[in-house]
Amino acid sequence: MNNHIKPIGPYSTARRAGDLLFCSGQIGIDGSGALVAGGIASETRQAFENLKEALREEGFTLQDVVKATVYLKDMNEFAAMNAVYQEYFNPPYPARATIQVAALPKGACIEIEAVAVKG
């Protein structure tokens, strides 16, 4: 079954370039395009589920992710985001940057983008 979350704009969810896969930022929207309720933890989990699906569709997994960028609307939610983040990645963890931003699409609390590699 295709669980793919459609992009909310004119961009690809993921693009492969050789052994690299560049995944667009994922927010915590469900299959209907609505932001999940529950705040940062719920949105982080849904964003990861969306990222996992984007990776899976191209034959990758979270274990193939080498770089992640996390955009937070409120850096005070870093600890809550990080607790969920650790549920999805195992050592060796991907390199990561976390950046506070003024706003995200659909009023989201978090957006996660990633780069994965095969080989």
N, C-alpha and C positions, 0 to 999 in steps of 0.2 A: 504494500500500500504506500502511495506517495504522500508523505506528511509535509511536503514542501510548503514553506511559508513564502508566499509571493512577495517580491520587493514592493515597497510602497512608493517607488519612484523609478525613473528611467536608468536602472543599473542592473547588473548581474549579481545574483546572490554569491556566486563564486566563479572565478576564472582560473583555469589551469594554464601554466606556462612551463612546459617541460615537466620537471619533477616537483615544481612548486604549485601550490594552490593558494590563491589570495581570496579570502572570504570577506565579503562586505560586512559592515557592522550589523549585528543582530540586536534587536530590542525584545522586550518581553511581550510580544503579541502572540495570540493564539491563531488557529486556523481560520477564524472569522475576520482576522485583522484587528481585533480589539486587544487593548492592553490588559494583561491579567491583573486582577485585584490582589491586594496584599502587601504592596510596597516593595522595597528593595530586594528582600530575599526571594519573594515569588517572581519578581521580574528577572532577577539574575538566573534563577533556575530555568525559566522559560527561554531566556536568551541563549542559555547553554543548550537546551534541547533543540532550539532552532539552528544553532551552530553545528551541533552533532548531525542534524539532518542534512545541512548543506555539505558537510564533509562526506557523509555517507553516500550521497548522490554522486560524488566524484571518486568514490573508492578509497576515501581517507577516514581516519578516526581521530579522536582527540589526542591519542598518543603520537600522532604525526605532527601536531602543532608545535612549532618552534618559536613563535612570537605571537603574543597577544597584546592588544591595546584595549584598555577599559576606559570608557568615558563615563564619569559620574556627574550627576547634576548637583550633588552635595557630598563633598569629601568627608563630612561627618558620618556618612554611611559606609566608609571604607571597610571597617571591621566586619560589618554585617555582610557586605559583598564578598570579602575575603574568606569568610567562613564557608559560604556556598562555593566559591571558586575552588577551594581545597577539596570539595566533594567530587569535582570533575577532573582534576589533574593529579597525577602522581609524579614523584621524582623520577627522572630529572624534570623539573618544572620548565615550561617555556619561559623565555625571556619575556618581560612584561613592562609596559608603561601604564600608569593610571593617571588620568587627566581630569580635572574638574572643568566642566563646561557650563555655559549660561543656560542652555536649554537643549533638549533632544526631541526628535520627532515624536508626535502623539503625546507629548508630555511625559515621556518615559523618564525613569530614574537612572537608567543604565543602558549603555550600548557596548557590545563586545565585538571586536574584529580580530581576525587571526590570519596567520600565514602558516601553512603546513608544507611538509616536504616528504617525498617518498624516496627511499634509497639510502 
